[in-house]
Amino acid sequence: MGNFANTYPFLAFGGKIDPISEIRNGGLLTSGSVFWVKDISDSDYRTFADQVGAANIFTSIQAAIDKCRNDKNDYVFVCPKDSGGAWTTPTVSSAINLNKKRVHLISVGYGRTAQGYSNTIVDPGTASATDTSAFKVTAEGCEIAGFRFLGTSGTTGNGTYAQVVQYGTASSGTATATWMHDSVVESTQASGGGAGGTQDLVAWAKGDGCRFDNVRFVTSTGGNAALNLVNSVLKTELHDCVFNTDAAATANAFIKVGTLSGSYLLCNRCQFVNVDGANLHASGVTGSVAANLAAVLMANCTYTNVTQAGTDPGVFKAPAESGTAASVRDLGIAVGTAALTPV
């Protein structure tokens, strides 16, 4: 008669896919819970819900995060919608808040290319009483992978966003040891919209030891900064990231540093691309980087339409040809014909 256990219709008799064993098959290990987010309008929603179990599926990202527990390494997998549509914030006045420690928020099916994200998180963009950001991280040790975070509220002139993604809050919640990778953070805010079109992409209020890998930062107005280290944020690392702006001004910068003291910011193999050739960044990194007290390390980075990697005394770049401070040749900066003409 054969092995009946391997031939009967498993799902038809009430069997459920074990979400923990399934992600183990994908190379992920956890003893925590695994939750799924899927659009209820998807054609396979009911079938998928039957497979993973009603207790493990949610129709909003925030609802799944709320179900997670602190320090259990729970996973939240967000499935792309059949329509290809974006996921919005819970309400027009509240951001999605990753507020449970060591939760992994994963966009299903993402890749590592510039457009490799598989889900977009976007603010509503039409309310006069919006939150300070579209997405917040207020818990420690979280992982974020495969998303596009899009800030659009400034296009209406009504938005009040100060940044697209916020790490921590000044009064409570810290984003220490957050790891974002294979994602895009982008702003399409108009110069006159929102807070004057000066919203940053990612800004810290509280949190140390954060890391970015293969993240693309895209700004569309000169007032934006890709990263704003508002406070004394410690031990921040960026690896293989791309910073891109298509509207700049001399005083603008890709990275703004607050009072960075006794710590470091490491940018390794990052590309800083300003396609506005008429307006060069005077300094790729600006802020209060005190000599001998802190270090911004720009290792193996390249820059287009940027005059210097950093003008503060605590900014260091390698490789560069040595010489006096006024004559150091920076081999990673390309500005017009200077990129082609030997000096």
MIBAVO-51253 format. One line per 2 residues: number of its first residue (from 0); their letters; for each residue x, y, z of C-alpha. Coordinates in nm, 2 decimals. Example, Ala and Ser with C-alpha at 12.3 -4.5 7.8 and 13.67 -1.06 7.14 Angstrom:
! residues 2
0> AS> 1.23/-0.45/0.78; 1.37/-0.11/0.71
//
This chain:
! residues 343
0> MG> 0.00/0.00/0.00; 0.30/0.23/0.02
2> NF> 0.37/0.50/0.28; 0.03/0.66/0.35
4> AN> 0.19/0.94/0.56; 0.37/1.06/0.25
6> TY> 0.07/1.05/0.01; -0.24/1.18/0.18
8> PF> -0.34/1.54/0.12; -0.17/1.71/0.41
10> LA> -0.35/2.05/0.39; -0.69/1.90/0.32
12> FG> -0.68/1.72/0.65; -0.60/2.03/0.85
14> GK> -0.22/2.02/0.83; -0.04/2.35/0.86
16> ID> 0.30/2.46/0.73; 0.54/2.50/1.03
18> PI> 0.67/2.85/0.97; 0.97/2.79/1.19
20> SE> 1.09/2.49/1.00; 1.02/2.67/0.67
22> IR> 1.25/2.95/0.74; 1.51/2.70/0.87
24> NG> 1.49/2.55/0.52; 1.58/2.90/0.39
26> GL> 1.89/2.92/0.61; 1.74/3.12/0.89
28> LT> 1.75/3.00/1.25; 1.53/3.12/1.53
30> SG> 1.34/2.97/1.83; 1.10/3.27/1.81
32> SV> 0.78/3.32/1.63; 0.74/3.38/1.25
34> FW> 0.47/3.61/1.12; 0.36/3.69/0.77
36> VK> 0.21/4.01/0.63; 0.00/3.98/0.31
38> DI> -0.26/4.19/0.14; -0.61/4.05/0.19
40> SD> -0.69/4.14/-0.17; -0.42/3.91/-0.31
42> SD> -0.57/3.62/-0.51; -0.39/3.36/-0.30
44> YR> -0.45/3.52/0.04; -0.69/3.26/0.17
46> TF> -0.48/2.97/0.04; -0.17/3.11/0.20
48> AD> -0.35/3.18/0.52; -0.46/2.82/0.54
50> QV> -0.10/2.71/0.49; 0.06/2.92/0.76
52> GA> -0.23/2.94/0.99; -0.46/3.22/1.08
54> AN> -0.26/3.31/1.39; 0.05/3.37/1.19
56> IF> -0.08/3.60/0.91; -0.16/3.98/0.93
58> TS> -0.29/4.23/0.68; -0.07/4.52/0.81
60> IQ> 0.30/4.55/0.90; 0.23/4.72/1.23
62> AA> -0.01/4.45/1.34; 0.26/4.18/1.28
64> ID> 0.52/4.39/1.47; 0.28/4.43/1.76
66> KC> 0.24/4.06/1.79; 0.62/4.01/1.82
68> RN> 0.79/3.97/2.16; 1.11/4.14/2.29
70> DK> 1.44/3.95/2.26; 1.29/3.64/2.10
72> ND> 1.43/3.70/1.75; 1.09/3.69/1.60
74> YV> 1.06/3.73/1.22; 0.81/3.93/1.02
76> FV> 0.80/3.85/0.65; 0.62/4.10/0.43
78> CP> 0.48/3.96/0.10; 0.46/4.19/-0.21
80> KD> 0.11/4.28/-0.31; -0.04/4.13/-0.63
82> SG> -0.10/4.49/-0.74; 0.26/4.59/-0.67
84> GA> 0.12/4.86/-0.44; 0.30/5.02/-0.15
86> WT> 0.23/4.96/0.22; 0.12/5.28/0.40
88> TP> 0.16/5.39/0.76; -0.11/5.28/1.00
90> TV> -0.29/5.62/1.00; -0.20/5.95/0.85
92> SS> -0.07/6.07/1.18; 0.13/5.76/1.29
94> AI> 0.44/5.60/1.15; 0.51/5.23/1.13
96> NL> 0.71/5.17/1.45; 0.96/4.88/1.49
98> NK> 0.93/4.88/1.87; 1.02/4.52/1.97
100> KR> 1.38/4.43/2.05; 1.56/4.20/1.80
102> VH> 1.28/4.16/1.55; 1.37/4.08/1.19
104> LI> 1.16/4.27/0.94; 1.21/4.11/0.60
106> SV> 1.07/4.19/0.26; 1.00/3.87/0.08
108> GY> 1.19/3.82/-0.25; 1.42/4.12/-0.23
110> GR> 1.75/4.12/-0.43; 2.08/4.31/-0.40
112> TA> 2.05/4.53/-0.71; 1.98/4.91/-0.70
114> QG> 1.61/4.83/-0.75; 1.61/4.50/-0.57
116> YS> 1.36/4.59/-0.30; 1.03/4.40/-0.32
118> NT> 0.81/4.62/-0.10; 0.77/5.00/-0.06
120> IV> 0.66/5.17/0.27; 0.53/5.52/0.20
122> DP> 0.37/5.79/0.41; 0.01/5.90/0.31
124> GT> 0.14/6.24/0.20; -0.18/6.44/0.22
126> AS> -0.24/6.51/0.59; -0.17/6.83/0.78
128> AT> -0.11/6.63/1.11; 0.14/6.37/1.01
130> DT> 0.39/6.19/1.23; 0.76/6.30/1.23
132> SA> 0.85/6.02/0.99; 0.71/5.74/0.79
134> FK> 0.90/5.46/0.97; 1.06/5.45/1.32
136> VT> 1.30/5.22/1.49; 1.26/5.24/1.87
138> AE> 1.40/4.91/1.99; 1.74/4.75/2.00
140> GC> 1.90/4.49/1.77; 1.65/4.50/1.48
142> EI> 1.71/4.39/1.13; 1.55/4.55/0.83
144> AG> 1.59/4.41/0.48; 1.46/4.46/0.13
146> FR> 1.24/4.76/0.16; 1.20/5.10/-0.01
148> FL> 1.12/5.37/0.23; 0.96/5.66/0.04
150> GT> 0.88/6.01/0.18; 0.63/6.20/-0.03
152> SG> 0.45/6.43/0.22; 0.63/6.74/0.11
154> TT> 0.47/6.73/-0.23; 0.14/6.84/-0.08
156> GN> 0.28/7.14/0.12; 0.10/6.99/0.42
158> GT> 0.33/6.73/0.56; 0.53/6.78/0.87
160> YA> 0.79/6.50/0.83; 1.13/6.58/0.97
162> QV> 1.28/6.26/0.81; 1.17/5.96/0.62
164> VQ> 1.32/5.71/0.87; 1.38/5.79/1.23
166> YG> 1.61/5.60/1.46; 1.51/5.63/1.82
168> TA> 1.33/5.90/2.01; 1.49/6.16/2.24
170> SS> 1.26/6.07/2.53; 1.22/5.69/2.50
172> GT> 1.32/5.41/2.26; 1.67/5.35/2.13
174> AT> 1.77/5.21/1.79; 2.10/5.07/1.91
176> AT> 2.25/4.80/1.69; 2.00/4.84/1.41
178> WM> 2.10/4.66/1.08; 1.95/4.79/0.76
180> HD> 2.06/4.62/0.44; 1.96/4.58/0.07
182> SV> 1.71/4.87/0.10; 1.64/5.21/-0.05
184> VE> 1.55/5.53/0.14; 1.42/5.80/-0.09
186> ST> 1.25/6.14/-0.07; 1.04/6.30/-0.34
188> QA> 0.95/6.61/-0.14; 0.92/6.93/-0.33
190> SG> 1.13/7.23/-0.23; 0.83/7.42/-0.09
192> GG> 0.65/7.12/0.07; 0.64/6.99/0.42
194> AG> 0.91/7.15/0.63; 1.04/7.35/0.34
196> GT> 1.17/7.05/0.15; 1.45/6.99/0.40
198> QD> 1.35/6.65/0.54; 1.64/6.42/0.60
200> LV> 1.63/6.06/0.48; 1.75/5.89/0.80
202> AW> 1.80/6.08/1.13; 1.90/5.97/1.48
204> AK> 1.76/6.09/1.80; 1.89/5.80/2.01
206> GD> 2.08/5.48/1.92; 2.44/5.36/1.88
208> GC> 2.62/5.09/1.69; 2.40/5.09/1.38
210> RF> 2.50/4.95/1.04; 2.40/4.99/0.68
212> DN> 2.49/4.75/0.40; 2.40/4.80/0.03
214> VR> 2.15/5.08/0.11; 2.08/5.35/-0.15
216> FV> 2.00/5.70/-0.03; 1.82/5.91/-0.29
218> TS> 1.74/6.28/-0.23; 1.56/6.51/-0.47
220> TG> 1.61/6.86/-0.31; 1.91/7.04/-0.20
222> GN> 1.80/7.07/0.16; 1.79/6.70/0.23
224> AA> 2.07/6.51/0.40; 2.09/6.14/0.34
226> LN> 2.21/6.08/0.70; 2.17/6.32/0.99
228> LV> 2.35/6.21/1.30; 2.16/6.45/1.52
230> NS> 2.31/6.36/1.86; 2.63/6.19/1.97
232> VL> 2.56/5.87/1.78; 2.84/5.62/1.84
234> KT> 3.00/5.35/1.62; 2.80/5.39/1.30
236> EL> 2.91/5.19/0.99; 2.81/5.21/0.63
238> HD> 2.93/4.95/0.38; 2.88/4.94/0.00
240> CV> 2.61/5.22/0.01; 2.52/5.47/-0.26
242> FN> 2.43/5.83/-0.19; 2.26/6.01/-0.48
244> TD> 2.12/6.36/-0.52; 1.99/6.54/-0.82
246> AA> 1.95/6.88/-0.67; 2.23/7.03/-0.45
248> AT> 2.38/7.35/-0.32; 2.73/7.43/-0.21
250> AN> 2.64/7.42/0.16; 2.46/7.09/0.15
252> AF> 2.61/6.76/0.25; 2.53/6.39/0.21
254> IK> 2.60/6.33/0.58; 2.55/6.57/0.87
256> VG> 2.72/6.50/1.19; 2.61/6.64/1.53
258> TL> 2.85/6.66/1.82; 3.05/6.35/1.74
260> SG> 3.29/6.30/2.02; 3.49/6.00/2.13
262> SY> 3.35/5.77/1.86; 3.36/5.71/1.49
264> LL> 3.16/5.70/1.17; 3.29/5.45/0.91
266> CN> 3.20/5.47/0.54; 3.36/5.18/0.36
268> RC> 3.33/5.14/-0.03; 3.05/5.40/-0.05
270> QF> 2.97/5.61/-0.36; 2.86/5.97/-0.33
272> VN> 2.70/6.09/-0.65; 2.57/6.44/-0.70
274> VD> 2.44/6.47/-1.05; 2.38/6.84/-1.02
276> GA> 2.70/6.96/-1.18; 2.61/7.32/-1.14
278> NL> 2.60/7.30/-0.76; 2.89/7.11/-0.60
280> HA> 2.89/7.00/-0.24; 3.17/7.18/-0.07
282> SG> 3.20/6.89/0.18; 3.05/6.55/0.16
284> VT> 3.04/6.53/0.54; 2.97/6.84/0.75
286> GS> 2.92/6.90/1.12; 3.11/6.91/1.44
288> VA> 3.39/6.65/1.41; 3.64/6.76/1.67
290> AN> 4.01/6.68/1.60; 4.15/6.40/1.82
292> LA> 3.81/6.34/1.98; 3.63/6.16/1.70
294> AV> 3.69/6.02/1.35; 3.49/6.00/1.03
296> LM> 3.67/5.74/0.82; 3.60/5.75/0.45
298> AN> 3.77/5.43/0.32; 3.78/5.35/-0.05
300> CT> 3.49/5.58/-0.13; 3.44/5.79/-0.45
302> YT> 3.27/6.12/-0.51; 3.12/6.30/-0.80
304> NV> 3.06/6.68/-0.79; 3.19/6.70/-0.44
306> TQ> 3.49/6.93/-0.37; 3.61/6.75/-0.06
308> AG> 3.52/6.44/0.13; 3.51/6.64/0.45
310> TD> 3.64/6.98/0.57; 3.63/6.92/0.95
312> PG> 3.96/6.82/1.12; 3.82/6.48/1.23
314> VF> 3.74/6.36/0.87; 3.99/6.12/0.73
316> KA> 4.00/5.96/0.38; 4.20/5.68/0.23
318> PA> 4.35/5.64/-0.02; 4.49/5.99/-0.09
320> ES> 4.83/6.11/-0.19; 5.01/6.28/0.09
322> GT> 5.13/6.64/0.11; 5.04/6.96/0.29
324> AA> 4.68/7.01/0.39; 4.63/7.25/0.10
326> SV> 4.78/7.02/-0.17; 4.67/6.67/-0.08
328> RD> 4.54/6.49/-0.39; 4.22/6.31/-0.34
330> LG> 4.21/6.03/-0.59; 3.85/5.95/-0.53
332> IA> 3.69/6.28/-0.62; 3.57/6.35/-0.97
334> VG> 3.47/6.71/-1.06; 3.41/6.79/-1.42
336> TA> 3.72/6.78/-1.65; 3.94/6.74/-1.34
338> AL> 3.84/6.38/-1.34; 4.00/6.34/-1.68
340> TP> 4.29/6.58/-1.68; 4.61/6.49/-1.50
342> V> 4.72/6.75/-1.25
//
